Amino acid sequence: MSTTLRLVDLHDSNHERHSEHTRVSLENRTGLRDGYWLDIAFQLLEFLLEEDYQTNGQFIPQNRCLNVIREQIPELTPNDLSYVINMLSTPSELFFTRRTEQEGRRTASTKQTALLEKQSKIGHVRLSQAGRQSVTLSRQVDDILYSEHDAAKIISAIARSDFNRIPSICDSILLSIRGLTQEIRRIRENPALEGKLDTFRNNRKYYQNAVRNIQATVMDCQKQFLRQEIRERFDDWAKQQNDEWELQMLDRPLIRILSALENLNRRLTDLLRDIAEGRIQSMGIVDFNKAALNMAWQPPALEMLESVFHQLAPVDIAVSLPSPVDYQALLDNQRADTSKTSLVYNNDADDTAESLKLKRFLNHYGESIRQRLQQGPLPLSEALCNGWHQFEDEQQSLEDFLPQLVNMFVDTEQLSPNLAVGIDPNKLDIQLPDGRRLTGDNPILMTTEQPAIKIEEPQP
């Protein structure tokens, strides 16, 4: 924020143009002046970035964010977190000057300023593109052309036994790789970015060399972790640390880098092939609203219209005329582009069939499971015997909820934040009426306030 705050002050300034008064006085800002709201926002952005590494950009429930941030801010309430999320997910219009050879200098604006994306119905959140760029800027991530030198820092950290520095170095490399991958995707989706396209044409051999060097360095680091000397030094170092460390905690970030490099190399190869074959201009996002409007003003040939009409139009119709209602959505979109009213993300389309089915399961059996947990631990076998794996609707048809029921024993936060899971070995052997058979360990759901039940080990 310190790198952009003065630019925001200039944007909000009502100073007259060409005024003789050039001195700037100290601003008297409103607010509580205790940093409380910024602290919540910073903790939330950092947590969502870490979750973005693990979930590849999936939406995160607010309850999970609340539980994690409360470790740093114990007095945080759900209303305070909701206010910060609503503030960061509501975009504000930003005005700037754009210069082009055709139109010269003109005033433009953008509303792509929201740091978060929020699902309107269930309130799950994730970083937006602007939010990811903001956190990336705060971490001072360099271009991938220079990340090969960062990869060499991993070897130096291993040589000096600074194993705790390896995950942070890997994260910085991973951010630069994913940043270039997203840049390639934007170029393929919008070939009008001629300046960026020329950059890839001129620096393609440097990008390929950087990818090969980073990959070779990371694979060399993986080989070093196989050496007995390195393992012994790591074990000695881990014993002196307050936190619990395992060698897999260092190998996992290296695997993520190799996976990201493979994805980047594939996208980079496709882009360079398209550039060489001259196919880049045929790609990009099709604006179907503009295409429909163009067809309304400049209709295609009558023969083409007749061919399409006979293949797609409904039968038994004499004439087809466009209705003004057909263009209503297009006109609304044009008004939204020039409107001064701030827009809010609306992600109703993000509700997948799985998430909707999970909601129905929680509506039917969520409260019953919570009441049962107040009496004691709940084994999966008992939940199946209670019939919570299926539901009979008004049409007398059964809806299968077995995956959603098992998910309650994996993602316990769907029911309550203070739940834990125990395992009763080899105690599950149930034959369902539809022929499915469940065998193996029997998971047990329990509240953390209750003492854990004692489970006897199976006899050999």
C-alpha positions as CSV (number, residue, x, y, z in Angstrom):
1,M,0.0,0.0,0.0
2,S,2.9,2.4,0.7
3,T,3.9,2.1,-3.0
4,T,0.5,3.3,-4.3
5,L,-1.0,5.5,-1.5
6,R,0.3,8.7,-3.0
7,L,-1.1,7.8,-6.4
8,V,-4.5,7.3,-4.8
9,D,-4.1,10.7,-3.2
10,L,-3.4,12.2,-6.6
11,H,-6.4,10.4,-8.1
12,D,-8.7,11.8,-5.3
13,S,-7.2,15.3,-5.4
14,N,-9.5,18.2,-6.4
15,H,-6.6,20.5,-7.1
16,E,-7.2,22.9,-10.0
17,R,-5.3,22.5,-13.1
18,H,-2.4,25.0,-13.8
19,S,-2.8,26.4,-10.3
20,E,0.1,28.5,-8.9
21,H,-0.2,26.8,-5.5
22,T,2.1,23.7,-5.7
23,R,2.7,23.0,-2.0
24,V,1.0,19.9,-0.5
25,S,-0.2,19.9,3.1
26,L,-0.4,16.8,5.3
27,E,-3.7,15.1,4.8
28,N,-6.0,14.6,7.8
29,R,-7.4,11.2,7.1
30,T,-10.6,9.9,8.6
31,G,-10.9,6.6,10.3
32,L,-10.0,4.9,13.6
33,R,-6.2,5.3,13.1
34,D,-5.5,2.0,14.8
35,G,-4.9,-0.2,11.7
36,Y,-7.6,-2.7,12.7
37,W,-9.3,-3.0,9.4
38,L,-6.0,-3.1,7.4
39,D,-4.7,-5.8,9.7
40,I,-7.8,-8.0,8.9
41,A,-7.4,-7.3,5.2
42,F,-3.7,-8.1,5.1
43,Q,-4.2,-11.4,7.0
44,L,-7.1,-12.3,4.7
45,L,-5.1,-11.6,1.5
46,E,-2.1,-13.6,2.8
47,F,-4.3,-16.6,3.8
48,L,-6.2,-16.6,0.4
49,L,-2.9,-16.5,-1.4
50,E,-1.7,-19.6,0.5
51,E,-5.0,-21.3,-0.2
52,D,-4.6,-20.4,-3.9
53,Y,-1.3,-22.4,-4.0
54,Q,-3.1,-25.5,-2.6
55,T,-6.5,-25.3,-4.3
56,N,-5.5,-23.7,-7.6
57,G,-7.9,-20.7,-7.3
58,Q,-10.9,-22.4,-5.7
59,F,-13.4,-20.4,-3.5
60,I,-12.8,-20.6,0.3
61,P,-15.6,-20.6,2.9
62,Q,-15.6,-17.5,5.2
63,N,-15.7,-19.7,8.3
64,R,-12.3,-21.2,7.4
65,C,-10.9,-17.7,6.9
66,L,-12.4,-16.6,10.2
67,N,-10.8,-19.5,12.1
68,V,-7.4,-18.9,10.7
69,I,-7.4,-15.1,11.1
70,R,-8.6,-15.4,14.7
71,E,-5.2,-17.0,15.5
72,Q,-3.7,-13.6,14.9
73,I,-6.7,-11.4,15.8
74,P,-8.6,-13.1,18.6
75,E,-11.2,-10.3,18.9
76,L,-12.3,-10.7,15.3
77,T,-16.0,-11.3,14.8
78,P,-17.9,-12.7,11.8
79,N,-19.5,-9.3,11.1
80,D,-16.0,-7.6,11.0
81,L,-14.7,-10.2,8.5
82,S,-17.9,-9.8,6.4
83,Y,-17.4,-6.1,6.3
84,V,-13.8,-6.4,5.1
85,I,-14.8,-9.0,2.5
86,N,-17.6,-6.8,1.2
87,M,-15.3,-3.8,1.0
88,L,-12.6,-5.7,-0.9
89,S,-15.0,-7.4,-3.2
90,T,-16.8,-4.2,-4.2
91,P,-14.9,-2.5,-7.1
92,S,-14.3,1.2,-7.3
93,E,-14.0,3.1,-10.6
94,L,-10.5,4.4,-11.4
95,F,-10.0,7.2,-13.9
96,F,-6.8,7.6,-15.9
97,T,-5.5,9.0,-19.2
98,R,-5.0,6.7,-22.3
99,R,-3.0,7.8,-25.3
100,T,-3.5,6.2,-28.7
101,E,-2.3,7.3,-32.2
102,Q,-5.8,7.3,-33.6
103,E,-7.7,9.1,-30.8
104,G,-4.8,10.9,-29.1
105,R,-5.2,11.5,-25.4
106,R,-8.5,10.7,-23.7
107,T,-9.9,9.9,-20.3
108,A,-10.6,6.3,-19.6
109,S,-11.7,4.3,-16.5
110,T,-11.7,0.8,-15.2
111,K,-13.7,-1.0,-12.5
112,Q,-11.3,-4.0,-12.2
113,T,-10.2,-2.9,-8.8
114,A,-11.8,-5.4,-6.5
115,L,-9.2,-7.5,-4.6
116,L,-11.6,-10.4,-3.9
117,E,-14.3,-12.3,-5.8
118,K,-17.3,-13.3,-3.7
119,Q,-20.1,-15.8,-4.4
120,S,-23.3,-13.9,-3.8
121,K,-25.4,-16.8,-2.3
122,I,-23.0,-18.7,0.0
123,G,-20.3,-16.0,0.5
124,H,-17.3,-18.0,-0.4
125,V,-14.3,-15.9,-1.5
126,R,-11.0,-16.0,-3.4
127,L,-8.5,-13.6,-4.8
128,S,-9.4,-11.7,-8.0
129,Q,-6.8,-10.9,-10.6
130,A,-6.2,-7.5,-9.1
131,G,-5.9,-9.0,-5.6
132,R,-3.4,-11.6,-6.8
133,Q,-1.4,-8.8,-8.5
134,S,-1.5,-6.8,-5.3
135,V,-0.1,-9.6,-3.2
136,T,2.4,-10.4,-5.8
137,L,3.7,-6.8,-5.9
138,S,4.0,-6.8,-2.1
139,R,6.2,-9.9,-2.3
140,Q,8.5,-8.2,-4.9
141,V,8.4,-11.0,-7.3
142,D,10.8,-10.6,-10.3
143,D,10.4,-11.7,-13.9
144,I,11.0,-15.4,-14.6
145,L,14.0,-14.4,-16.7
146,Y,15.7,-13.7,-13.4
147,S,14.1,-16.5,-11.4
148,E,16.8,-18.9,-12.5
149,H,19.1,-17.1,-10.2
150,D,16.5,-17.5,-7.4
151,A,16.5,-21.3,-8.1
152,A,20.3,-21.3,-7.4
153,K,19.5,-19.8,-3.9
154,I,17.9,-23.2,-3.0
155,I,21.3,-24.9,-3.5
156,S,22.9,-22.3,-1.4
157,A,20.3,-22.7,1.3
158,I,20.9,-26.5,1.3
159,A,24.7,-26.0,1.5
160,R,24.3,-23.6,4.5
161,S,21.6,-25.8,6.2
162,D,19.1,-22.9,6.0
163,F,16.3,-25.3,5.2
164,N,13.6,-23.0,6.6
165,R,14.3,-20.5,3.7
166,I,13.6,-23.1,1.0
167,P,9.8,-22.9,1.0
168,S,9.7,-19.1,0.7
169,I,12.3,-19.1,-2.1
170,C,10.2,-21.8,-3.9
171,D,7.0,-19.7,-3.5
172,S,8.7,-16.6,-5.1
173,I,9.8,-18.8,-8.1
174,L,6.3,-20.4,-8.3
175,L,4.6,-16.9,-8.4
176,S,6.8,-15.7,-11.3
177,I,6.2,-18.9,-13.2
178,R,2.4,-18.7,-12.8
179,G,2.5,-15.0,-13.6
180,L,4.2,-15.7,-17.0
181,T,1.7,-18.6,-17.6
182,Q,-1.2,-16.3,-17.0
183,E,0.4,-13.6,-19.3
184,I,0.6,-16.2,-22.1
185,R,-3.0,-17.1,-21.6
186,R,-4.1,-13.5,-21.8
187,I,-2.1,-13.0,-25.0
188,R,-3.7,-16.0,-26.6
189,E,-7.1,-14.8,-25.5
190,N,-6.5,-11.2,-26.7
191,P,-4.1,-11.0,-29.7
192,A,-4.6,-7.2,-29.7
193,L,-1.8,-6.9,-27.1
194,E,0.8,-6.3,-29.8
195,G,3.4,-4.9,-27.5
196,K,3.4,-8.0,-25.3
197,L,3.4,-10.2,-28.4
198,D,6.5,-8.5,-29.7
199,T,8.2,-9.1,-26.3
200,F,7.6,-12.8,-26.6
201,R,8.9,-12.8,-30.2
202,N,12.1,-11.1,-29.2
203,N,12.8,-12.9,-25.9
204,R,11.5,-16.4,-26.7
205,K,15.0,-18.0,-26.5
206,Y,15.6,-16.3,-23.2
207,Y,12.4,-17.6,-21.8
208,Q,13.1,-21.2,-23.0
209,N,16.6,-21.0,-21.5
210,A,15.3,-19.7,-18.2
211,V,12.7,-22.6,-18.0
212,R,15.4,-25.2,-18.8
213,N,17.8,-23.8,-16.2
214,I,15.2,-23.6,-13.5
215,Q,14.1,-27.1,-14.2
216,A,17.7,-28.5,-14.1
217,T,18.4,-26.6,-10.9
218,V,15.3,-27.9,-9.1
219,M,15.9,-31.5,-10.2
220,D,19.5,-31.1,-8.9
221,C,18.0,-30.0,-5.5
222,Q,15.8,-33.1,-5.5
223,K,18.8,-35.3,-6.1
224,Q,20.7,-33.6,-3.2
225,F,17.9,-34.5,-0.8
226,L,18.5,-38.2,-1.7
227,R,22.1,-38.0,-0.4
228,Q,22.6,-39.5,3.1
229,E,24.8,-36.5,4.1
230,I,22.0,-34.0,3.4
231,R,19.4,-36.2,5.2
232,E,21.6,-36.4,8.3
233,R,22.2,-32.6,8.3
234,F,18.5,-32.0,7.9
235,D,17.6,-34.4,10.8
236,D,20.1,-32.6,13.0
237,W,18.7,-29.2,12.0
238,A,15.1,-30.3,12.5
239,K,15.8,-31.5,16.1
240,Q,16.9,-27.9,17.0
241,Q,13.7,-26.3,15.6
242,N,10.6,-25.4,17.7
243,D,8.3,-26.5,14.9
244,E,8.0,-30.0,13.5
245,W,9.8,-30.4,10.2
246,E,9.8,-33.2,7.7
247,L,11.8,-33.7,4.5
248,Q,8.6,-33.9,2.5
249,M,7.9,-30.3,3.5
250,L,10.9,-29.3,1.4
251,D,10.3,-31.7,-1.5
252,R,6.7,-30.7,-2.0
253,P,7.4,-27.1,-3.1
254,L,10.0,-28.4,-5.6
255,I,7.4,-30.7,-7.1
256,R,5.0,-27.8,-7.5
257,I,7.7,-25.8,-9.3
258,L,8.3,-28.7,-11.8
259,S,4.6,-29.1,-12.4
260,A,4.2,-25.3,-13.0
261,L,7.2,-25.4,-15.4
262,E,5.7,-28.2,-17.4
263,N,2.5,-26.3,-17.8
264,L,4.4,-23.1,-18.7
265,N,6.6,-24.9,-21.2
266,R,3.6,-26.4,-22.9
267,R,1.8,-23.0,-23.1
268,L,4.9,-21.3,-24.3
269,T,5.6,-23.9,-27.0
270,D,2.0,-23.5,-28.3
271,L,2.3,-19.7,-28.3
272,L,5.6,-19.7,-30.2
273,R,4.3,-22.3,-32.7
274,D,1.2,-20.1,-33.3
275,I,3.4,-17.0,-33.8
276,A,5.6,-18.8,-36.2
277,E,2.7,-20.2,-38.2
278,G,0.8,-16.9,-38.2
279,R,-2.3,-18.3,-36.4
280,I,-2.2,-15.9,-33.4
281,Q,-4.6,-13.4,-35.0
282,S,-7.3,-16.1,-35.3
283,M,-7.5,-16.6,-31.6
284,G,-9.0,-14.7,-28.8
285,I,-12.3,-14.3,-26.9
286,V,-15.3,-13.8,-29.2
287,D,-17.6,-11.0,-28.1
288,F,-20.9,-12.5,-29.0
289,N,-22.8,-9.3,-28.1
290,K,-20.9,-7.3,-30.7
291,A,-21.1,-10.2,-33.2
292,A,-24.9,-10.2,-32.8
293,L,-25.1,-6.4,-33.1
294,N,-22.9,-6.5,-36.2
295,M,-25.2,-9.1,-37.8
296,A,-28.2,-6.9,-37.0
297,W,-26.6,-3.9,-38.8
298,Q,-24.9,-5.9,-41.6
299,P,-26.8,-9.1,-42.1
300,P,-25.1,-11.9,-44.1
301,A,-26.2,-13.1,-47.5
302,L,-29.7,-14.4,-47.9
303,E,-28.6,-17.8,-48.9
304,M,-26.7,-18.2,-45.7
305,L,-29.6,-17.1,-43.6
306,E,-31.9,-19.6,-45.4
307,S,-29.5,-22.4,-44.8
308,V,-29.1,-21.6,-41.1
309,F,-32.8,-21.1,-40.7
310,H,-33.7,-24.4,-42.2
311,Q,-31.2,-26.2,-39.9
312,L,-31.9,-24.5,-36.6
313,A,-35.2,-22.7,-36.7
314,P,-38.4,-24.3,-35.3
315,V,-40.8,-26.0,-37.6
316,D,-44.2,-24.7,-38.7
317,I,-43.3,-21.0,-38.7
318,A,-43.9,-18.7,-41.6
319,V,-41.6,-15.7,-40.9
320,S,-38.8,-14.9,-38.5
321,L,-38.4,-11.3,-37.3
322,P,-36.1,-9.9,-34.6
323,S,-37.7,-8.5,-31.5
324,P,-36.5,-5.4,-29.6
325,V,-36.4,-7.6,-26.5
326,D,-33.6,-9.7,-28.0
327,Y,-31.3,-6.7,-27.7
328,Q,-32.3,-5.7,-24.1
329,A,-29.4,-7.6,-22.5
330,L,-26.9,-6.0,-24.9
331,L,-28.2,-2.5,-24.1
332,D,-27.9,-3.2,-20.4
333,N,-24.3,-4.3,-20.8
334,Q,-23.5,-1.1,-22.7
335,R,-25.1,1.0,-19.9
336,A,-23.1,-0.9,-17.3
337,D,-19.8,-0.1,-19.1
338,T,-20.5,3.7,-18.9
339,S,-22.4,3.7,-15.6
340,K,-20.9,5.6,-12.6
341,T,-22.5,3.1,-10.1
342,S,-20.0,0.6,-8.6
343,L,-20.6,-3.0,-9.6
344,V,-20.4,-6.0,-7.3
345,Y,-19.2,-9.5,-8.4
346,N,-22.1,-11.9,-9.0
347,N,-21.0,-15.4,-9.3
348,D,-24.3,-17.3,-9.4
349,A,-22.9,-19.4,-12.3
350,D,-20.1,-20.7,-10.1
351,D,-22.6,-22.9,-8.2
352,T,-21.7,-26.3,-9.6
353,A,-23.9,-29.4,-9.4
354,E,-21.7,-30.8,-6.6
355,S,-22.0,-27.7,-4.4
356,L,-25.7,-27.5,-4.9
357,K,-26.1,-31.1,-3.9
358,L,-24.0,-30.5,-0.8
359,K,-26.3,-27.7,0.1
360,R,-29.3,-29.9,-0.2
361,F,-27.7,-32.6,1.9
362,L,-26.9,-30.0,4.7
363,N,-30.4,-28.7,4.5
364,H,-31.9,-32.2,5.0
365,Y,-29.5,-33.7,7.5
366,G,-27.1,-31.0,8.8
367,E,-29.1,-30.2,11.9
368,S,-29.8,-33.8,12.7
369,I,-26.1,-34.6,12.6
370,R,-25.3,-31.6,14.8
371,Q,-27.9,-32.7,17.4
372,R,-26.6,-36.3,17.3
373,L,-23.0,-35.0,17.9
374,Q,-24.1,-33.3,21.1
375,Q,-24.9,-36.8,22.5
376,G,-21.5,-38.3,21.7
377,P,-19.2,-39.4,18.8
378,L,-20.9,-40.4,15.6
379,P,-19.4,-43.3,13.6
380,L,-20.0,-43.5,9.8
381,S,-21.7,-46.9,10.2
382,E,-24.4,-45.3,12.5
383,A,-25.0,-42.5,10.0
384,L,-25.5,-45.1,7.3
385,C,-27.9,-47.1,9.5
386,N,-29.8,-43.8,10.1
387,G,-30.4,-43.5,6.3
388,W,-28.5,-40.2,6.0
389,H,-26.9,-41.3,2.8
390,Q,-30.1,-40.9,0.8
391,F,-33.3,-38.8,0.7
392,E,-36.7,-39.5,-0.7
393,D,-38.3,-36.4,-2.4
394,E,-41.9,-35.6,-3.1
395,Q,-41.9,-37.7,-6.3
396,Q,-41.0,-40.8,-4.2
397,S,-37.5,-41.0,-5.9
398,L,-34.3,-41.5,-3.8
399,E,-31.5,-39.1,-4.2
400,D,-28.0,-40.5,-3.3
401,F,-26.1,-38.5,-0.7
402,L,-23.4,-41.0,0.1
403,P,-20.5,-38.9,-1.3
404,Q,-21.8,-35.8,0.6
405,L,-22.1,-37.9,3.8
406,V,-18.6,-39.2,3.6
407,N,-17.4,-35.6,2.9
408,M,-18.7,-34.6,6.4
409,F,-16.0,-37.0,7.8
410,V,-13.3,-35.3,5.7
411,D,-14.2,-31.6,5.6
412,T,-15.6,-31.2,9.1
413,E,-15.9,-27.4,8.9
414,Q,-19.0,-27.9,6.7
415,L,-20.9,-28.8,9.9
416,S,-19.0,-27.0,12.7
417,P,-15.5,-25.6,13.3
418,N,-14.9,-27.6,16.5
419,L,-15.0,-31.1,15.1
420,A,-12.4,-33.8,14.8
421,V,-12.2,-37.3,13.2
422,G,-11.1,-40.5,14.8
423,I,-10.6,-44.0,13.2
424,D,-11.8,-47.3,14.4
425,P,-9.7,-49.8,12.4
426,N,-11.4,-52.5,10.3
427,K,-14.8,-52.0,11.9
428,L,-16.8,-51.0,8.8
429,D,-18.6,-53.7,6.8
430,I,-22.0,-52.6,5.5
431,Q,-24.0,-53.8,2.5
432,L,-26.2,-51.0,1.1
433,P,-29.6,-51.9,-0.5
434,D,-28.4,-50.8,-3.9
435,G,-25.6,-53.4,-3.9
436,R,-22.7,-51.2,-2.9
437,R,-20.5,-52.5,-0.1
438,L,-18.4,-50.4,2.3
439,T,-15.5,-52.1,4.1
440,G,-12.4,-50.9,5.9
441,D,-11.8,-48.4,8.7
442,N,-14.8,-46.8,10.4
443,P,-14.3,-43.0,10.7
444,I,-15.8,-41.4,13.8
445,L,-16.9,-37.8,14.0
446,M,-16.6,-36.1,17.4
447,T,-16.5,-32.6,19.0
448,T,-13.2,-31.4,20.4
449,E,-14.8,-30.4,23.7
450,Q,-15.5,-34.0,24.5
451,P,-12.7,-36.4,25.6
452,A,-11.6,-38.6,22.8
453,I,-12.8,-42.2,23.0
454,K,-10.4,-44.9,23.6
455,I,-10.1,-47.3,20.6
456,E,-8.6,-50.7,21.1
457,E,-5.9,-51.7,18.7
458,P,-6.7,-54.8,16.6
459,Q,-5.1,-58.0,17.7
460,P,-2.6,-59.5,15.3
